[in-house]
Amino acid sequence: MIRGFRPLLRGSTYSGVLFAYCGALASLPLLPFALLPALSWQSAPESVQIVLVLLVWAVLVGVAGLARPVRRALVVSARRLLRVPLPNPVAGRRTSGSPGLDRWRTPLWLVLHVAVGWTGALASGVLFIMGLSLPGNWLRTEARVSLFGTSVRVSGGWSSWAVAALCILLAAAVCVLVTKTLRWSAPRLLGPSAAERLALAAERELLLAERNRIAHELHDSIGHTLTAATIQAAVAGEMLSADPAAARAAMRSIEESTRAALEDLDYVLGVLREEQSGTAPTRTLADLPELLDRLRHAGAVVEPELSGELAQVQGTLSRAAYRILQEGLTNALRHGAGGPIEVRVAAGPDGLDLTVVNRTGARTGPGPGPGAFPTSGHGLPGLAERVRLLHGEFQAGPDGTQHWRLACRLPARVSA
């Protein structure tokens, strides 16, 4: 029983009824203009005049719904009073070619809004008045209900109380029906049009692409720096008494790497806050020697093998190659066994080949073991996605029983 009355207890029901009634009242200024055709055609039957007035009134209400400010106001009010999740209309977007039905969705909803509002107001008002008036017949007074020329006499006694209670319940049911009708129709008629859905999808795609790029930047820069700094701090702690010079070198490397990471972090935070964050720090293959030096300060043995004209690699290809090598070397530091890390970079006329090979198993050198670093599992999928966007080839997996190999090939046509 209580479950059946739950719709009556919701605040959205009352706010929805208020929204419907306000829409009905807002259409009253248009009524005098709708009466003009009927006044000019007084010889017509009364029923024809009524139909004519209603048709002209509906047309005037629909024409008012063509204005963009009206639609925006309807969307905002429906979202707040009907509790319907409607996005704001996209400014400056129009349907290309013939607008079709999209242009008439808002006028149709406004006409429905006014019609439902007036119907609900009249029906619930009559039922509510009947519910308050009929119990007076319990005092043996005469009660007669007249509607559209039809009169019904209600006898006294408890029957009048039952009919009154039924009228009150029906009035409440009309309110619920009005709210549900508007809530059902609002997303279908006030929701985004086809052009607006395309615009919203394009904006969301750009937002997701920017967020994905920022996530890559954070993962590549901050993740690498924290990994290297953790290992360098462990090396410095172990070498502090035995080799103070090596410990100081590790501490200097921590300072340099964290300073570079702070530059990246300031840029990313500026983008997230929509502020002027300056130019994004650019890391290219020209910064590869500095990256290898930071790994050596962390205690890693790096064996680079560089071939080809690396200075000729520029633009997106050079930046992507640096980030791929950075991620591969970071993974070698995290999960490697402490043996030599082989880095091969070969630039050719057709593309760029990158390879990182490290030992796996228990760590033999200083620093945390392979399981000391929590991992999100996004590193290799992110690399694969980066290479795929550049139309390259990517491979990562065991190489024998004690080695892990990461290799990719980037085509030379990427130069922007």
C-alpha positions as CSV (number, residue, x, y, z in Angstrom):
1,M,0.0,0.0,0.0
2,I,2.8,2.4,1.0
3,R,4.7,1.5,-2.2
4,G,1.8,2.6,-4.3
5,F,1.9,6.1,-2.8
6,R,5.6,6.6,-3.0
7,P,5.3,8.7,-6.2
8,L,3.1,11.1,-4.2
9,L,5.9,11.5,-1.6
10,R,8.6,12.5,-4.1
11,G,9.6,16.1,-4.4
12,S,10.0,15.8,-8.1
13,T,6.2,15.1,-8.4
14,Y,5.3,18.4,-6.8
15,S,7.9,20.3,-8.7
16,G,6.8,18.6,-11.9
17,V,3.2,19.6,-11.3
18,L,4.3,23.2,-10.6
19,F,6.3,23.1,-13.8
20,A,3.3,22.0,-15.8
21,Y,1.0,24.5,-14.3
22,C,3.5,27.4,-14.8
23,G,3.7,26.4,-18.5
24,A,-0.1,26.5,-18.8
25,L,-0.2,30.0,-17.1
26,A,2.6,31.2,-19.4
27,S,0.5,30.5,-22.4
28,L,-2.3,32.8,-21.3
29,P,-0.9,36.0,-22.9
30,L,-1.3,34.3,-26.3
31,L,-5.0,33.5,-25.7
32,P,-6.3,37.0,-26.8
33,F,-4.5,36.6,-30.2
34,A,-6.0,33.1,-30.6
35,L,-9.5,34.6,-30.0
36,L,-9.3,37.0,-32.9
37,P,-10.1,34.5,-35.7
38,A,-13.1,33.2,-33.7
39,L,-14.4,36.8,-33.2
40,S,-14.0,37.6,-36.9
41,W,-16.1,34.4,-37.7
42,Q,-19.0,34.7,-35.4
43,S,-21.4,33.0,-37.7
44,A,-19.6,29.7,-37.3
45,P,-21.0,27.1,-34.9
46,E,-19.7,27.3,-31.3
47,S,-17.9,23.9,-31.5
48,V,-16.1,25.1,-34.7
49,Q,-15.1,28.3,-32.9
50,I,-13.7,26.4,-30.0
51,V,-11.7,24.1,-32.2
52,L,-10.4,27.1,-34.2
53,V,-9.3,28.9,-31.0
54,L,-7.5,25.9,-29.7
55,L,-5.7,25.3,-33.0
56,V,-4.6,28.9,-33.3
57,W,-3.5,28.9,-29.7
58,A,-1.4,25.7,-30.2
59,V,0.2,27.3,-33.3
60,L,1.1,30.4,-31.4
61,V,2.6,28.4,-28.6
62,G,4.6,26.2,-31.0
63,V,6.0,29.3,-32.8
64,A,7.2,30.6,-29.5
65,G,9.1,27.4,-29.0
66,L,11.2,28.1,-32.2
67,A,13.2,30.7,-30.3
68,R,16.6,29.4,-29.0
69,P,16.3,31.2,-25.7
70,V,13.0,29.5,-25.1
71,R,14.5,26.1,-25.6
72,R,17.4,26.9,-23.3
73,A,15.0,28.0,-20.6
74,L,12.9,24.9,-21.0
75,V,15.9,22.6,-20.8
76,V,17.2,24.3,-17.6
77,S,13.8,24.4,-15.9
78,A,13.0,20.7,-16.9
79,R,16.4,19.7,-15.6
80,R,15.8,21.4,-12.2
81,L,12.1,20.8,-11.7
82,L,11.5,17.5,-13.5
83,R,15.0,16.1,-12.4
84,V,15.7,15.0,-16.0
85,P,19.4,14.8,-17.0
86,L,19.3,17.1,-20.0
87,P,22.6,18.6,-21.4
88,N,22.7,22.2,-22.3
89,P,22.0,23.0,-26.0
90,V,25.2,23.4,-28.0
91,A,25.5,27.0,-29.0
92,G,26.1,27.8,-32.6
93,R,25.2,24.3,-33.9
94,R,22.6,24.0,-36.6
95,T,21.6,20.9,-38.5
96,S,23.1,20.9,-41.9
97,G,20.7,20.8,-44.8
98,S,17.1,20.3,-44.1
99,P,16.4,20.5,-40.4
100,G,13.6,17.9,-40.6
101,L,11.8,17.1,-37.4
102,D,14.7,18.3,-35.2
103,R,13.6,21.9,-35.5
104,W,10.0,21.1,-34.5
105,R,10.8,19.0,-31.5
106,T,10.9,21.9,-29.1
107,P,7.6,23.5,-30.4
108,L,6.0,20.1,-30.2
109,W,7.2,19.6,-26.6
110,L,6.0,23.1,-25.6
111,V,2.5,22.5,-27.0
112,L,2.4,19.2,-25.2
113,H,3.7,20.9,-22.0
114,V,0.9,23.5,-22.2
115,A,-1.8,20.9,-23.1
116,V,-0.8,18.6,-20.2
117,G,-0.6,21.6,-17.9
118,W,-4.1,22.8,-18.6
119,T,-5.6,19.3,-18.7
120,G,-3.9,18.4,-15.4
121,A,-4.9,21.8,-13.8
122,L,-8.5,21.5,-14.8
123,A,-8.9,17.8,-13.9
124,S,-7.1,17.9,-10.6
125,G,-8.8,21.2,-9.7
126,V,-12.3,19.9,-10.3
127,L,-11.5,16.6,-8.5
128,F,-10.0,18.5,-5.5
129,I,-12.9,20.8,-5.2
130,M,-15.3,17.9,-5.4
131,G,-13.3,16.1,-2.7
132,L,-13.7,19.2,-0.4
133,S,-17.4,19.9,-1.2
134,L,-19.0,16.4,-1.1
135,P,-18.5,15.7,2.6
136,G,-20.8,18.7,3.3
137,N,-23.7,16.4,2.3
138,W,-23.1,14.5,5.5
139,L,-24.9,17.4,7.2
140,R,-28.1,16.6,5.1
141,T,-27.6,19.5,2.7
142,E,-28.2,19.0,-1.0
143,A,-25.1,18.4,-3.1
144,R,-25.2,18.4,-6.9
145,V,-22.2,18.1,-9.2
146,S,-22.6,19.7,-12.7
147,L,-20.0,19.3,-15.4
148,F,-20.5,20.0,-19.1
149,G,-24.3,20.2,-18.8
150,T,-24.5,16.9,-16.8
151,S,-25.7,17.0,-13.2
152,V,-25.2,14.3,-10.6
153,R,-26.8,14.3,-7.2
154,V,-24.9,12.7,-4.4
155,S,-26.8,11.4,-1.4
156,G,-25.7,12.1,2.1
157,G,-24.0,9.7,4.6
158,W,-20.8,7.9,4.4
159,S,-21.1,7.5,0.6
160,S,-20.2,11.1,0.1
161,W,-17.1,10.7,2.3
162,A,-16.0,7.7,0.1
163,V,-16.6,9.6,-3.1
164,A,-14.7,12.6,-1.7
165,A,-11.8,10.4,-0.7
166,L,-11.8,8.9,-4.2
167,C,-11.8,12.3,-5.8
168,I,-8.8,13.4,-3.7
169,L,-6.9,10.2,-4.7
170,L,-7.8,10.8,-8.4
171,A,-6.6,14.4,-8.2
172,A,-3.3,13.1,-6.8
173,A,-3.1,10.4,-9.5
174,V,-3.6,13.2,-12.1
175,C,-0.6,15.1,-10.6
176,V,1.5,12.0,-10.8
177,L,0.4,11.3,-14.4
178,V,1.2,14.9,-15.4
179,T,4.7,14.6,-14.0
180,K,5.4,11.2,-15.5
181,T,4.2,12.4,-19.0
182,L,6.5,15.4,-18.9
183,R,9.4,13.4,-17.6
184,W,8.9,10.8,-20.3
185,S,8.7,13.3,-23.1
186,A,11.4,15.8,-22.1
187,P,14.4,13.6,-23.1
188,R,12.8,12.7,-26.4
189,L,11.8,16.2,-27.4
190,L,14.1,18.5,-25.5
191,G,17.2,16.2,-25.7
192,P,20.1,16.9,-28.1
193,S,19.3,16.9,-31.8
194,A,21.3,14.8,-34.3
195,A,23.7,17.7,-34.9
196,E,24.1,18.5,-31.2
197,R,24.8,14.8,-30.5
198,L,27.5,14.8,-33.1
199,A,28.9,18.0,-31.6
200,L,28.8,16.6,-28.1
201,A,30.5,13.4,-29.2
202,A,33.2,15.4,-31.0
203,E,33.8,17.5,-27.8
204,R,33.9,14.4,-25.7
205,E,36.3,12.7,-28.1
206,L,38.6,15.8,-27.9
207,L,38.4,15.8,-24.1
208,L,39.2,12.1,-23.8
209,A,42.1,12.5,-26.2
210,E,43.5,15.3,-24.1
211,R,43.0,13.3,-20.9
212,N,44.7,10.3,-22.5
213,R,47.6,12.5,-23.6
214,I,48.0,14.0,-20.1
215,A,47.8,10.5,-18.6
216,H,50.6,9.4,-21.0
217,E,52.7,12.4,-19.9
218,L,52.3,11.8,-16.2
219,H,53.0,8.1,-16.6
220,D,56.1,8.6,-18.8
221,S,57.7,11.5,-16.9
222,I,56.5,11.2,-13.3
223,G,56.5,7.4,-13.3
224,H,60.1,7.2,-14.6
225,T,61.3,9.9,-12.3
226,L,59.9,8.2,-9.2
227,T,61.3,4.8,-10.2
228,A,64.7,6.2,-10.9
229,A,64.7,8.4,-7.7
230,T,63.7,5.4,-5.6
231,I,66.5,3.2,-6.9
232,Q,69.0,6.1,-6.7
233,A,68.0,6.8,-3.1
234,A,68.5,3.1,-2.3
235,V,71.9,3.1,-4.0
236,A,72.9,6.3,-2.2
237,G,72.0,4.8,1.2
238,E,74.0,1.6,0.5
239,M,77.1,3.5,-0.8
240,L,77.0,6.4,1.7
241,S,79.8,4.9,3.9
242,A,81.6,2.8,1.4
243,D,81.8,5.2,-1.6
244,P,80.7,8.8,-0.6
245,A,81.5,10.1,-4.1
246,A,79.1,7.6,-5.7
247,A,76.4,8.4,-3.1
248,R,76.7,12.2,-3.8
249,A,76.5,11.5,-7.6
250,A,73.3,9.5,-7.0
251,M,71.8,12.4,-4.9
252,R,72.7,14.9,-7.7
253,S,71.0,12.6,-10.2
254,I,67.9,12.5,-8.0
255,E,67.9,16.3,-7.9
256,E,68.3,16.6,-11.7
257,S,65.6,14.1,-12.5
258,T,63.1,15.5,-10.1
259,R,63.6,19.0,-11.4
260,A,62.8,17.8,-14.9
261,A,59.7,16.0,-13.5
262,L,58.6,19.2,-11.8
263,E,58.6,21.0,-15.2
264,D,56.4,18.3,-16.7
265,L,54.1,18.4,-13.7
266,D,53.7,22.2,-13.8
267,Y,52.7,21.9,-17.5
268,V,50.2,19.1,-16.8
269,L,48.6,21.0,-13.9
270,G,48.3,24.1,-16.0
271,V,46.5,22.2,-18.6
272,L,44.1,20.6,-16.1
273,R,43.4,24.0,-14.6
274,E,42.9,25.6,-18.0
275,E,45.6,28.1,-17.3
276,Q,48.5,29.4,-19.4
277,S,51.1,26.8,-18.5
278,G,53.7,27.7,-21.1
279,T,55.2,25.4,-23.6
280,A,55.2,21.7,-22.9
281,P,58.7,20.3,-22.1
282,T,60.0,18.6,-25.2
283,R,62.0,15.4,-24.8
284,T,63.6,14.0,-27.9
285,L,66.3,11.5,-28.9
286,A,68.8,14.4,-28.2
287,D,68.0,13.9,-24.5
288,L,68.8,10.2,-24.6
289,P,72.3,10.5,-23.2
290,E,71.0,12.4,-20.2
291,L,68.4,9.6,-19.7
292,L,71.1,6.9,-19.8
293,D,73.3,8.8,-17.4
294,R,70.4,8.9,-14.8
295,L,70.1,5.2,-15.1
296,R,73.8,4.7,-14.6
297,H,73.6,6.9,-11.4
298,A,70.9,4.6,-10.2
299,G,73.4,1.7,-10.4
300,A,72.2,0.2,-13.7
301,V,74.7,-1.0,-16.3
302,V,73.5,0.3,-19.7
303,E,75.0,-0.9,-22.9
304,P,73.8,1.5,-25.7
305,E,74.2,0.7,-29.4
306,L,73.3,3.7,-31.6
307,S,73.5,3.6,-35.3
308,G,72.4,5.7,-38.2
309,E,71.8,9.4,-38.4
310,L,69.9,10.0,-35.2
311,A,70.3,13.8,-35.5
312,Q,68.1,13.6,-38.7
313,V,65.2,12.2,-36.6
314,Q,63.0,15.1,-35.7
315,G,59.4,16.0,-34.7
316,T,56.9,13.5,-33.5
317,L,59.1,10.5,-34.4
318,S,61.9,11.7,-32.2
319,R,59.6,12.6,-29.3
320,A,57.8,9.3,-29.5
321,A,61.1,7.3,-29.7
322,Y,62.3,9.0,-26.5
323,R,59.1,8.2,-24.6
324,I,59.2,4.6,-25.8
325,L,62.8,4.2,-24.7
326,Q,62.0,5.9,-21.4
327,E,59.2,3.5,-20.6
328,G,61.3,0.5,-21.6
329,L,64.2,1.6,-19.4
330,T,61.8,2.3,-16.5
331,N,60.4,-1.2,-16.8
332,A,63.9,-2.6,-16.9
333,L,64.7,-0.7,-13.6
334,R,61.5,-1.9,-12.0
335,H,61.4,-5.5,-13.0
336,G,64.9,-6.3,-14.1
337,A,67.4,-8.5,-12.3
338,G,70.2,-5.9,-12.1
339,G,72.2,-7.1,-15.1
340,P,73.2,-5.1,-18.1
341,I,70.4,-3.3,-20.0
342,E,70.9,-3.4,-23.7
343,V,69.6,-0.4,-25.7
344,R,69.6,-0.4,-29.4
345,V,68.5,2.5,-31.6
346,A,68.9,2.2,-35.3
347,A,67.8,5.0,-37.7
348,G,67.4,4.0,-41.3
349,P,65.8,5.6,-44.4
350,D,62.6,3.6,-43.9
351,G,62.1,4.0,-40.2
352,L,63.5,3.8,-36.7
353,D,64.1,0.6,-34.8
354,L,64.1,0.6,-30.9
355,T,65.1,-2.3,-28.7
356,V,65.5,-2.7,-24.9
357,V,66.6,-6.0,-23.5
358,N,67.1,-6.7,-19.7
359,R,67.6,-9.7,-17.5
360,T,64.8,-11.1,-15.4
361,G,64.8,-12.9,-12.1
362,A,66.1,-12.0,-8.6
363,R,68.0,-8.6,-8.4
364,T,71.7,-9.0,-8.0
365,G,72.8,-5.4,-7.8
366,P,71.9,-2.6,-5.3
367,G,68.5,-1.2,-5.0
368,P,65.0,-2.6,-4.5
369,G,64.0,-6.0,-6.0
370,P,61.8,-6.5,-9.0
371,G,58.6,-6.8,-6.9
372,A,59.3,-3.6,-4.9
373,F,57.3,-1.3,-7.3
374,P,53.6,-1.5,-7.6
375,T,52.4,-1.3,-11.2
376,S,49.2,-0.2,-12.8
377,G,49.5,-2.4,-15.8
378,H,49.0,0.6,-18.2
379,G,52.6,0.9,-19.3
380,L,52.8,-1.7,-22.1
381,P,49.3,-1.1,-23.3
382,G,50.1,2.6,-23.5
383,L,53.2,1.9,-25.5
384,A,51.3,-0.3,-27.9
385,E,48.7,2.4,-28.4
386,R,51.4,5.0,-29.0
387,V,53.1,2.8,-31.6
388,R,49.8,1.9,-33.2
389,L,48.9,5.6,-33.6
390,L,52.2,6.1,-35.4
391,H,51.4,3.1,-37.7
392,G,54.4,1.2,-36.3
393,E,55.0,-2.4,-35.0
394,F,55.4,-3.3,-31.4
395,Q,56.5,-6.4,-29.6
396,A,57.1,-7.1,-25.9
397,G,57.7,-10.4,-24.1
398,P,60.2,-12.9,-22.8
399,D,63.4,-13.4,-24.9
400,G,64.6,-16.8,-23.8
401,T,64.4,-17.9,-20.2
402,Q,66.2,-15.0,-18.4
403,H,65.6,-12.0,-20.6
404,W,62.8,-9.6,-21.5
405,R,62.8,-7.9,-24.8
406,L,60.8,-4.8,-25.9
407,A,61.1,-3.9,-29.6
408,C,59.3,-1.6,-31.9
409,R,59.6,-0.1,-35.4
410,L,58.4,3.3,-36.3
411,P,57.9,4.4,-39.9
412,A,60.0,7.3,-41.1
413,R,57.0,9.1,-42.7
414,V,56.0,10.4,-39.2
415,S,57.8,13.8,-39.0
416,A,55.2,16.4,-37.9
